Amino acid sequence: MDIQTFQMLVLLAGTLASVGTMFWKIRKEIQRSQKESLEQKVAEERRAMALENRINLLEQKTTQYGEILSTKLSDLIQRLDLLYSLFYEQISSKQI
């Protein structure tokens, strides 16, 4: 084997090693990018779920407060009706 052939083989081996290293680095970068993208999607999904849970909790509390308010309003109306009837009885008894 002459010196030129040996130099070409060494150059070819070096080139192949460089190309292999380049492909390996590109593969690692793609994997890292995909991992980051997936982590971002998971984080966004968690934020969306947390927001949805907060909305559901607010809806439940709003419904509960609405029911409480409705009950208190009904009680108030009953008391006002009773007060009105007592007031009407007093007025009626004084007129007779």
C-alpha positions in Angstrom: 0.0 0.0 0.0 1.5 3.3 -1.0 1.5 6.5 1.0 -1.2 8.2 -1.1 -3.7 5.3 -0.6 -3.0 5.3 3.1 -3.5 9.1 3.3 -6.8 8.8 1.4 -7.9 6.0 3.7 -7.0 8.1 6.8 -8.8 11.1 5.2 -11.8 9.0 4.4 -11.9 7.6 7.9 -11.6 11.1 9.4 -14.4 12.4 7.1 -16.7 9.4 8.0 -16.0 10.0 11.7 -16.8 13.7 11.3 -20.0 13.0 9.4 -21.0 10.3 12.0 -20.3 12.8 14.9 -22.3 15.5 13.0 -25.3 13.1 12.6 -25.0 12.0 16.2 -25.1 15.7 17.4 -28.1 16.4 15.1 -29.9 13.4 16.4 -29.3 14.5 20.0 -30.4 18.1 19.2 -33.6 16.7 17.6 -34.3 14.6 20.7 -33.6 17.5 23.0 -36.0 19.7 20.9 -38.7 17.0 20.9 -38.3 16.6 24.7 -38.6 20.4 25.3 -41.6 20.5 23.0 -43.3 17.6 24.9 -42.5 19.2 28.3 -44.0 22.5 27.1 -47.2 20.7 25.9 -47.4 18.9 29.2 -47.0 22.2 31.1 -49.6 23.9 29.0 -52.0 20.9 29.5 -51.5 21.1 33.3 -52.1 24.9 33.3 -55.3 24.3 31.2 -56.4 21.6 33.6 -55.7 23.8 36.6 -57.6 26.7 35.0 -60.5 24.3 34.2 -60.5 23.1 37.8 -60.6 26.7 39.1 -63.5 27.5 36.7 -65.4 24.4 37.9 -64.8 25.3 41.5 -66.0 28.9 40.9 -69.1 27.5 39.1 -69.8 25.3 42.1 -69.4 28.1 44.6 -71.5 30.4 42.5 -74.2 27.8 42.4 -74.0 27.2 46.1 -74.1 31.0 46.8 -77.0 31.3 44.4 -78.9 28.6 46.3 -78.1 30.2 49.7 -79.2 33.6 48.4 -82.4 32.1 47.0 -83.2 30.4 50.3 -82.5 33.6 52.3 -84.6 35.6 49.8 -87.5 33.1 50.2 -87.2 33.5 54.0 -87.2 37.2 53.7 -90.3 37.2 51.5 -92.1 34.9 54.0 -91.2 37.3 56.8 -92.3 40.3 54.8 -95.6 38.5 54.0 -96.0 37.7 57.8 -95.2 41.3 58.6 -97.6 42.6 56.0 -100.4 40.3 57.3 -99.8 41.4 60.9 -99.7 45.0 59.8 -103.0 44.5 57.8 -104.6 42.8 60.9 -103.7 45.8 63.1 -105.1 48.3 60.6 -108.2 46.2 60.1 -108.8 45.8 63.8 -108.4 49.6 64.4 -110.9 50.4 61.7 -113.7 48.2 63.2 
